[in-house]
């Protein structure tokens, strides 16, 4: 299998210190950008963190002299796309299961939050639905793929040369490292109580995110384009984000007070 280089070499060595500095700048930009966005655009405040993520990632790419990676992939890469779709299916199942268990836990331990959520669902406008869909299906996938595959994976792949076989697949060390980084970044959701209600459920969810991160990096390496992993990321988000609202609405129609 031929390795496809998706980023030009800038000549600057990239090690742990450089990664730490980049991550610090990235996280600081997200914190500041989110606060500024929420102040300027309160009606779509939830967009702030990922607008900041995308802006920070594009700035890092520009400073490093790297391209964003949105170009048409090479022909004959259907196998890699299919493999990543197969890898994405367990992630979808794990994500939907985690969210269903979290919703069930909230019904028992935080019924007032469930009632408020159901009330919001019943009153959401068409524009509000559009904003939510654009956020989960477009902004989040683009921002996270540009950051974690377009920038951090490209840098880690150069810093950690070499590959190994996993069955019939050949994975780079950078793909594994960037998958771990992608999973670790999402742990902030658990730390601040936005997702899993228990540690074991959190670990199951992040194991799935790690697998997806590695698969998305593999697809990026194989195609030379961010489009395939971004599209798959959008599909995964659509499935997992629809799970809880549909589940709770079905329960509400069965007699659960809202």
C-alpha positions as CSV (number, residue, x, y, z in Angstrom):
1,X,0.0,0.0,0.0
2,X,1.5,3.3,-1.0
3,X,1.6,6.1,1.6
4,X,0.1,9.3,0.4
5,X,1.7,12.5,1.8
6,X,-1.0,15.1,2.3
7,X,1.1,17.9,3.7
8,X,4.3,19.5,2.6
9,X,7.3,19.3,4.8
10,X,8.2,22.6,6.4
11,X,11.6,21.5,7.7
12,X,10.7,22.4,11.4
13,X,11.2,19.6,13.8
14,X,8.0,18.6,15.6
15,X,8.2,17.0,19.0
16,X,6.5,16.9,22.3
17,X,7.3,20.5,23.1
18,X,5.9,21.8,19.8
19,X,2.8,19.6,20.2
20,X,2.3,21.1,23.7
21,X,2.7,24.6,22.5
22,X,0.3,24.0,19.6
23,X,-2.3,22.4,21.9
24,X,-2.0,25.2,24.4
25,X,-2.5,27.9,21.7
26,X,-5.4,25.8,20.3
27,X,-7.2,25.5,23.6
28,X,-6.6,29.1,24.6
29,X,-8.0,30.3,21.2
30,X,-11.1,28.1,21.8
31,X,-11.7,29.5,25.3
32,X,-11.3,33.2,24.2
33,X,-13.1,32.7,20.9
34,X,-16.1,31.0,22.5
35,X,-16.5,33.8,25.1
36,X,-16.4,36.5,22.4
37,X,-18.8,34.6,20.1
38,X,-21.3,34.0,22.9
39,X,-21.2,37.7,23.7
40,X,-21.6,38.9,20.1
41,X,-24.1,36.2,18.9
42,X,-26.0,34.9,21.9
43,X,-28.8,33.4,19.8
44,X,-26.3,31.0,18.3
45,X,-23.9,30.8,21.2
46,X,-23.4,27.0,20.8
47,X,-21.5,27.7,17.6
48,X,-18.8,29.6,19.4
49,X,-16.5,26.7,20.5
50,X,-16.3,25.2,17.0
51,X,-16.0,28.4,15.1
52,X,-13.1,29.1,17.4
53,X,-11.7,25.6,16.8
54,X,-11.9,26.0,13.1
55,X,-10.3,29.5,13.2
56,X,-7.5,28.2,15.4
57,X,-6.8,25.2,13.3
58,X,-6.7,27.3,10.1
59,X,-4.3,29.7,11.8
60,X,-2.0,26.8,12.9
61,X,-2.1,25.4,9.3
62,X,-1.1,28.8,7.9
63,X,1.7,29.4,10.3
64,X,3.1,25.9,9.6
65,X,2.7,26.3,5.9
66,X,0.4,23.4,5.5
67,X,-2.7,23.1,3.4
68,X,-6.2,22.4,4.8
69,X,-6.4,19.2,2.9
70,X,-9.8,19.7,1.2
71,X,-9.0,18.4,-2.3
72,X,-10.4,15.6,-4.3
73,X,-9.0,12.3,-3.3
74,X,-7.2,10.0,-5.7
75,X,-9.3,7.5,-7.7
76,X,-9.4,3.9,-6.7
77,X,-9.7,4.6,-3.0
78,X,-13.2,3.1,-2.6
79,X,-11.7,0.3,-0.4
80,X,-10.4,2.8,2.1
81,X,-13.7,4.6,2.2
82,X,-15.5,1.4,2.7
83,X,-13.2,0.3,5.5
84,X,-13.7,3.6,7.3
85,X,-17.5,3.3,7.0
86,X,-17.2,-0.2,8.6
87,X,-15.1,1.3,11.4
88,X,-17.6,4.1,11.8
89,X,-20.6,1.7,12.3
90,X,-19.4,0.5,15.7
91,X,-18.8,4.1,16.7
92,X,-22.4,4.9,15.7
93,X,-23.6,2.0,17.8
94,X,-21.5,2.8,20.8
95,X,-22.4,6.5,20.6
96,X,-26.2,5.8,20.3
97,X,-26.1,3.3,23.1
98,X,-24.2,5.7,25.4
99,X,-26.7,8.5,24.7
100,X,-29.7,6.2,25.3
101,X,-28.3,5.1,28.6
102,X,-27.5,8.7,29.5
103,X,-31.0,9.7,28.7
104,X,-32.4,6.9,30.8
105,X,-30.2,7.9,33.7
106,X,-31.4,11.5,33.3
107,X,-35.0,10.4,33.4
108,X,-34.4,8.8,36.8
109,X,-32.0,11.2,38.4
110,X,-32.7,14.5,36.7
111,X,-36.4,14.5,35.6
112,X,-36.6,18.3,35.6
113,X,-33.9,18.5,33.0
114,X,-35.7,16.0,30.8
115,X,-38.9,18.0,31.2
116,X,-37.1,21.2,30.2
117,X,-35.5,19.5,27.2
118,X,-38.8,18.1,26.0
119,X,-40.4,21.5,26.4
120,X,-37.7,23.0,24.3
121,X,-38.1,20.3,21.6
122,X,-41.8,21.0,21.3
123,X,-41.3,24.8,20.8
124,X,-38.2,24.8,18.6
125,X,-38.7,26.8,15.4
126,X,-37.8,25.9,11.9
127,X,-34.9,28.3,12.0
128,X,-33.8,26.8,15.4
129,X,-33.9,23.3,13.9
130,X,-31.8,24.5,10.9
131,X,-29.2,26.1,13.2
132,X,-28.9,22.8,15.2
133,X,-28.6,20.7,12.1
134,X,-26.0,23.0,10.6
135,X,-24.0,22.9,13.8
136,X,-23.9,19.2,14.2
137,X,-23.8,18.2,10.6
138,X,-21.5,20.8,9.1
139,X,-19.6,23.0,11.5
140,X,-18.5,20.3,14.0
141,X,-17.3,17.8,11.4
142,X,-15.5,20.5,9.4
143,X,-13.9,22.1,12.4
144,X,-12.8,18.9,14.1
145,X,-11.5,17.2,10.9
146,X,-9.5,20.3,9.9
147,X,-8.0,20.4,13.4
148,X,-7.4,16.8,14.3
149,X,-6.8,15.2,10.9
150,X,-5.7,18.2,8.8
151,X,-3.3,19.7,11.3
152,X,-2.5,17.5,14.3
153,X,-2.5,14.2,12.5
154,X,-0.3,15.6,9.7
155,X,2.2,16.9,12.3
156,X,2.2,13.7,14.4
157,X,2.6,11.6,11.3
158,X,5.8,13.5,10.6
159,X,7.0,13.4,14.2
160,X,6.3,9.7,14.6
161,X,7.4,8.0,11.3
162,X,6.7,4.4,10.7
163,X,3.7,2.2,10.5
164,X,2.5,-1.3,11.5
165,X,0.0,-3.8,10.3
166,X,-3.4,-4.5,11.9
167,X,-4.7,-7.4,10.0
168,X,-4.7,-6.4,6.3
169,X,-4.5,-2.7,7.2
170,X,-1.3,-0.6,7.5
171,X,-1.7,2.1,10.1
172,X,0.8,4.9,10.8
173,X,1.9,5.7,14.3
174,X,0.7,9.2,13.7
175,X,-2.8,7.9,13.1
176,X,-2.9,6.1,16.5
177,X,-1.5,9.2,18.2
178,X,-3.9,11.6,16.6
179,X,-6.8,9.2,17.4
180,X,-5.8,9.2,21.1
181,X,-5.6,13.0,21.0
182,X,-9.1,13.2,19.4
183,X,-10.5,11.0,22.1
184,X,-8.8,12.9,24.9
185,X,-10.0,16.2,23.6
186,X,-13.6,15.0,23.9
187,X,-13.2,14.1,27.6
188,X,-13.9,17.7,28.4
189,X,-17.6,16.8,27.7
190,X,-17.5,14.3,30.6
191,X,-15.4,16.5,32.9
192,X,-18.0,19.3,32.7
193,X,-21.0,16.8,32.9
194,X,-22.3,17.2,29.4
195,X,-22.3,13.6,28.5
196,X,-21.8,10.2,30.2
197,X,-23.2,9.9,33.7
198,X,-20.6,7.4,34.9
199,X,-16.9,6.8,34.4
200,X,-17.3,3.4,32.7
201,X,-19.8,4.8,30.2
202,X,-17.4,7.6,29.5
203,X,-14.6,5.2,28.8
204,X,-16.7,3.1,26.5
205,X,-17.7,6.2,24.6
206,X,-14.1,7.5,24.3
207,X,-12.9,4.1,23.2
208,X,-15.3,4.5,20.2
209,X,-14.0,8.0,19.6
210,X,-10.4,6.7,19.6
211,X,-11.3,4.1,17.0
212,X,-13.1,6.6,14.9
213,X,-10.2,9.0,15.1
214,X,-7.7,6.3,14.0
215,X,-10.1,5.3,11.1
216,X,-10.5,8.9,10.0
217,X,-6.8,9.4,10.0
218,X,-6.3,6.2,8.0
219,X,-8.8,7.4,5.4
220,X,-7.1,10.8,5.2
221,X,-3.8,9.1,4.6
222,X,-5.2,6.9,1.9
223,X,-7.2,9.5,0.0
224,X,-5.2,12.6,0.6
225,X,-8.4,14.5,1.2
226,X,-10.4,15.6,4.3
227,X,-13.7,15.3,2.4
228,X,-14.2,11.5,3.1
229,X,-13.6,11.6,6.9
230,X,-15.6,14.9,7.1
231,X,-18.6,13.3,5.4
232,X,-18.5,10.2,7.5
233,X,-18.1,12.4,10.7
234,X,-21.3,14.2,9.6
235,X,-23.2,10.9,9.2
236,X,-22.0,9.7,12.6
237,X,-23.1,12.9,14.2
238,X,-26.5,12.8,12.6
239,X,-27.1,9.3,13.9
240,X,-25.9,9.9,17.5
241,X,-27.5,13.3,17.9
242,X,-30.9,12.1,16.7
243,X,-30.9,9.3,19.2
244,X,-31.8,11.1,22.4
245,X,-34.4,13.5,21.0
246,X,-36.3,10.7,19.3
247,X,-36.0,8.5,22.3
248,X,-37.4,11.1,24.7
249,X,-40.1,12.2,22.3
250,X,-41.3,8.6,21.9
251,X,-41.4,8.3,25.7
252,X,-43.3,11.7,26.0
253,X,-45.9,10.4,23.6
254,X,-46.3,7.3,25.7
255,X,-47.2,9.4,28.8
256,X,-43.9,10.8,30.2
257,X,-44.7,14.3,31.4
258,X,-42.8,17.1,29.7
